[in-house]
Amino acid sequence: MHELSIALNVLDVAAEEAERQGGRVIAIHLRMGPLSGVVKEALLSAYELAREISPLADADLVIEDVPLVAHCASCDTPCTLESPQELRCPVCGTGTSRVISGRELEVVALEIES
């Protein structure tokens, strides 16, 4: 379960930043897309386990779901896809492989209390 190693790394990054700023982390905000290779529920579960052995035991994990958006060459426009298994434009049905968003797995913000 690689979600546990991801959760541990996220906690390490947040702890280092909190130490630099001299505060306490209240929440960690992540952006995560369906092509990130991470299962959201597994990450949340792993985070709960990881934070128990971390100095950030009270820090919440807030995950923002990023939609899967691709560029359709036929329509020449971005389109939101329903499923990562169906990389087709919902308007014209053309297959597309140019993904604009949906691969993200990034820490975007920390809520730190002094």
Order of alpha helices (4+ residues) and beta strands (2+ residues): alpha-beta-alpha-beta-beta-beta-beta-beta
